[in-house]
Amino acid sequence: MNQRTMTYHLFRVGKVWHYRFQVGGARTQRSTGERVRGRAEQLAGLAYRDALLKSGANCNCPTLRELVRLWLDAHRQTASASHLQGVEIFGRLHLYSLADTAISNLTTAKIEEARNLHLGTHAPNSVNHWSRIIRLLCKWAAHRGMIDAVPFTVKMLKVQRKPRATLPVSLSLDWLRTLDELGRPPVQIAVRLMLGMGLREAEAASARWEWLDAARQTYTPGQTKGREAEPVPVPAWLIDYLRPFRKPTGLIVARTDGRAFGRGFTRASIAIASRRIGIDRITPHRLRGTFATLLSENGAPVQVVQKVMRHKSVLTTVGYLESDLTHAAKAQQRIAEQCGFA
C-alpha cells in the first residue's frame, strides 16, 4: 500500500524553531537550534528528505516539474486557454532551481530564493502571479493527496497600483470611426460587443447569433470563463448595429473560412486606433474595464455591475472600477468660490 506523503510541521518552543514529521510509521521531533524561520525550514527540509530516503517509502510525490505536467493533463479540457498558457509558461521558463525538487521538500526559504531570481528580471506584479501559480499547483497536489498541505508560506509583494486607462466618453465615437477606417469588420463587431456588453475578447470571439435575443434585448453567453450562463442586457444601439449582419445561427465574429478567431485578434487594431487619436494603454480587457466603470458612474450599484460582469466576488468587480473624480472636482470648485479663490 502506498504511503501518503506527510510534510514536516514547524513550530516554536520559546524562541527556537522545532520540527516534527512522520515517515514509515516512525515519528521524528527535533529542535533546529535556530531562531530564524528561514534557516530552520532549511534544516527541517533536509531532515525530512533524509528520513524519506532512508525509509525508502513510496511517497507518491512528484517534483515541481512533474506536478506542472500532471496539472496541465488534468485541466486541459476544463481550464481557460489563458490559464493553461500561464501554467505552461511557468513550467517551461520559471521553475529555476525548484524544477527537480519534490514538492514535499519545497520550503518557504526555497520559494523565496526562486522568487528573488524571478524578481531580478520581472516586475513585482509578475512575481506575485508567479507565487499564485506555484501555490495553486501545490494546493491541487494537496487536494489530490500527494501532500498533506502546502509546505510553504509566502506573502505577496506590495505593488504600487498604476492608473489604468479607460476609453474617454468624449472620444468614443471618434475612436470607433477610426477603428472602422482600418477596414476589419470582424474586429469592428467584436470591439462593439466588448464595449457594449462588457464581454471578454474570448467571449466576443465565441459569441453566437442564437444566444442573442433581439426582442428582449438580452444576450446569454454560452461559453464564458466562469462557465456562467447569465443573460446580460444589450443596448439598443448595439442591436441596431448588429441587425444588418444578423444570421439565424453561427458565430457573430468569424474568419472568412468560418472558424473562430484566436486570442489577441483585436489587440493590434485597438492599439492603432488608440494611437491615432491620442489615447494611451487601451487594451481589449480595458474595454471591459471601461464598460464596468461607466455602469458605475451612471448609477448602477456595484452588485448590479457584478451580475452584469458575471463576477463571483464583488471584490473582483471593485477592482475593475476606476475612480470618477468629477464630483470631487465640482466640490473643489465650490470650495474655491466659497473661499474667494475663483
N, C-alpha and C positions, 0 to 999 in steps of 0.2 A: 504494500500500500504506500502510495506516495505521501511523503511528509509535507505538510503545508508549511511554507516559509514563514518564519517569525522574525521580525526585525528587532533590534535591541531597543530597550527603553532607557532613556537618560533622565536622571533625577538628581537633586541636590540634597546632601546631608550637611547642614551648616552652609559653608561657602564652597564646599568641594563637590564636584560632579562625580556621580557614580553611574554605573550601567548594570543592566541585567538582561539576560535573554535565555531562551531555552532551545537547545539543539539536540536532536536524537534522544529526547526524553530527559536529558541532563540540564539542570538549571544552573546558570552561572551568574554570580553577582559580585562585582568588584568596584573598588574605588579607582578613578583615573588619576587621583592626586592633583588634578588641575582645577583651577578656579575659573578659567576662561572656557566658555562653552565650545567654541570652535575647536580648540585643541583637544578637549575632552571627547568631542564627537569623532575626531580622527582616531584616537586611541580605541574608543568603543567599536568603531567600524572595523579596525584591524583585528581586534579580539574576536569579533563576531565572525569575520571572514575566516580566520584561522580555525575557529571551532567548527565551521561548516566543512572546511577542507579535511580536518582530522576525522570528523564523523563519517564522511563520505555519504552524507544524506542526499537523497534525491529531492532537491528543494524546488524543482519545477519553476526556477527563477530565471527569466531571460535577462540578457544585457539590455541596455537602453536602446542600442541599435536594433536588436531583435524585437523589442517592445514596439518601436515605431512601425516595423513591418507588420506585426500582429494587429496593431490598432488599425492600420490602413486596410488590411484584409477584412477586418470585421466591420468597418464602417464605409466601405467603398460604395455600397448601394444605398446608404441612408444619409450620410453627411453631405453637406453642400460642397460644390466644386471648390469654392474659395477656402473652406475649412480643410478639405483634403489637401489642397495645394500648400497651405500653411504648414501642416504637419509634415508633408513630404519634403518641403524645403528645409524645415528644421532637422529632419533626419539625414538629409544629404549634405548640408553645409554647416550646421551649427551644433554638433554634438561635442566638439572639442575633445578633451581628454576623457569624457564620460562615455564615449561610444561603446567600449567593450567592458564597462563596469556593470556588474549585476545590479539590478535595480534595488535589491535589498541592501546593497552596500553604498548606495547614494547617501551622502550626509549633507548637512547644511554647509559645512566648510567646502566640500567638493562642488556643490551647486554654486556657491558664491564665487569660487575661483573661476569656474567656467563662465559665470555671468560677467565677471570683470573682464574676461577675454573678449566677450561679445560687446561689452560696453566700449572697448578700445576702438572698435570700428563701426559702431552703430549708435543711433540716438537713444536716449533713455526710454522713449515710447516703444521702440523696437525691443529693448531689453525687457520691459515689462511684458510684452507679448511673448517673448521667449520663455519667461518664467511661467506664464499662464499655460503654455503648451506642455512644458515638462511636468507641471502639476496635474494637468488634465490626463496625461498619459499614466502617471503613477496612481491617480485616483481610479482610473479604469482598471489598472492592474490589481489594485486592492479589491475592487468590486468583483473581479474575476477569480479572486483567491490566490493570486500569485504572491502577494504580500499581504500582511495584516493591515497596514496603514501606510500612508505617505511618510517615508522615513526622513523627511527634512522639513524645515520651516524657513521660508524665505519671504521677506516683506517686499512689497512693490516699491520701486523708487518714486520719489516725489518728482513730478514732471510739471514744468511751467506750462500752463494752458495758453495756447495761442489763439487769437481771434480767428474764427472760421468764416469764410466768405458765404454770403447769401446773394442770390440774384436780386438786384435792386428793382423794386416795383416800377420805378420811373423809367427804367431801361429795358423792361421785359419785352415789350413789343419790338423795339429796335433789335434786341438780341435775337428774337425768334426770326425776324426778317433776314438778319444777317446769316443765321443758320440755314434758312431756306435758300438763300442765294448760292450756297455750296452745292445745291443740286443732288442731295442724297435723301430721297423720300423716306426710306425706311428709318433713317436716323431722325428725320423731322417728326415722324409719327411717334417713335419711341420716346423722344425728349418730351413731347406733349403728354404722353402717358405718365411719365415720371413727374413732370411739373404739375399736372392737373389732378393726379390721384395719389402722388407720393409713392409710386411703385419703385422698387429697386430696379437696376438695369437688367438683371437676370429675369425679373418678373415681367418687365416690358418685352424682353426677347421671347418669353414663353407665353405671352398673352394670346388668347384665342377669342374669336368672334362669338362663339357660342356662350362664353362667360359674361358677355355684355348684354344687359337688359336695358335697351334704349327707352322702352316705355316707362319703366320705373326709375330710370337714370341711376342704375347701380351696376357695379362690376364685382364679380366674385372671383378672385384669383384662385385658380385651381392648382397652381404649382408655386409654393412660397417657401421661404427659408425656414419658417417655423411650423410648416405643414398646416397652417390655418386655412379655413375656407369661409372667412367672414366677408360679407358684402361691404363695399365702400361706395360712397356717393360719387357720381360722375357729374361734373359741372356741365351746364347747358352748352357752353362754348366748345367743350371738348366733344360732346355728342354731335354738334353741328359740323365740327372739323372732320370727324370720322365718317360722317354719313356718305360722302362720295366714294369712299373706299370699301364700304360695307360688303361683306360676303356672308353666306349662311354659316359656314364653318371654316376652320383652319386658323393658322397663325395670323395675327394682325400685322406683325412685322416679320418679314421673311426674306431670305435671299431669292435671287432670280430662279434658282432651282427648287425653291420651296422649303429648303432647310432653314433651321433656326440659326440666328447669329450667335457667335461665341462671346466670351467675356471681353469687355472693353471696346465694343464696336461703336459706341457713341463718343468715346473719350476724345479722339482727335478732332472731330467736328466741333465739339463743345469748346475745346481749347482754342481753335482757330476763331470761332465766332466771338468768344470772350476777349481774345487779344485784339480783335479788330475794333471793338467798341470800348476798350479800356477797362474791362473787368478782370480782376485777378483771382486766381485759385478756385474757379468754378470747376467742379468735377461732377460726374454722374451722381455720386452719392450726395453731393452738396445740393443738388436739385431736390432730393428728398428732404434734406435739412431745411431748405427754403420753404418747401410745402408745409412742413410742421410749424416752422416759425411764423409763417403768415396766418395759419389757422389760429395760433395762439394770440397773435397780435390783433386779430379781428374778432376776439371774444370767445373762441371755443375753449371750454375748460380743459385742463390738462388730461382729465380722464377720457374726454371725447377724442382728443388728439391721440391718446394712447390706443384707443379702439380702432381709429382710422388707420393708424400706422401699424397696427397688429403687433404691438409690443406686449410681451408677457409681464414686464415690470414697468411701472410708471417712472422709475428711476432712469430706465433706458430712454424713455420719451423726453424727460427733462434734459438729458444730455444732448439732445438734438436741437433744443431751443436756444436761439441766440437772444440776448437781452435787447429789448426795444427801448432805446434811450429817448424816444420822442417826448414822453411825459416828463422825464427829468429835465429835458431841455426847455420845455414850456414853463416848468416850475422855476428854473433858474432865471428865465426872462422876467417872470412876475416878481421874483425876489429883487432883481436888478432895478425894476421900475419902482418897487417899494422903497428901496434904499437911495433912489435918485441917481443910480449909475447909468441908466439908459439915456 
